[in-house]
């Protein structure tokens, strides 16, 4: 299967209410992650690494940051005369993008004018490194109409409308439960779907004509008995961002070398917009332990078990531990931060103490002065 026979659709704006603190001034796909990335970098890179060279990014509001980040797609080799990267905001009324089904209906012209045979649909709130070419191979082997990517794990507590799947011995879906109470490990749908483009168009038209506009209930749950719907189990590291605690834990998980090796696989790299900067400067008496430090930082104090984005300044005598500190934040001298998420361009003055907890990290909004 040629990669250029597959197109991608990325929902960059869904589930923003789950981490409303971070999405107040940006959409889900533009949320910073891991020291230098944005959440959209993961699905976008997964598609590009799988040979997909036409990708539509669906936005709704607050999408200036995502446009600034992805630009014309050059960082992902998507700046092309044929195919490439397409930003798909609401054409007239934002109510068109009120749910997944009406959103897909509003971009029908984009789908109809494409020539690719297959389409991959995914969200931006899952951090993982996935090969869609492997999903395609399984799809063809099973002679499937739809292939759903799923994870066998404990169901994330605040996952939006979780769909729990059951399979026969050949991997075909035989039951779909939505918003069910499940104890222990289960196979939950990761909001990633692979199917023929023409089938997707037909399903959208059918649902809209019947006013059945719930994507999971009316397509996945409503059609699995009529179509050959199979599952593809993803076994690598993945983390769904369903709350601020999930966001914090997903960043902290990068301290594990095995997780970093899985997520940032050199064979399938995660691309991002490059910001050239000078190397990080470490002052006399500074100390850094078990942390990920981006370029352009200045560290004069102590940093332990933290992720520092580019341009962060840690003042003399200051100790930060178990923190995620975003781009161009300045922390003054003789301060103490523990279990804190600090957004971009924040100023923490001298002799300040901020403390959260593992299950409840403190969040400081973008541009604040503490």
Order of alpha helices (4+ residues) and beta strands (2+ residues): beta-alpha-beta-beta-alpha-beta-alpha-beta-alpha-alpha-beta-beta-alpha-beta-beta-beta-beta-alpha-beta-beta-alpha-alpha-beta-beta-beta-beta-beta-beta-beta-beta-beta-beta-beta-beta-beta-beta-beta
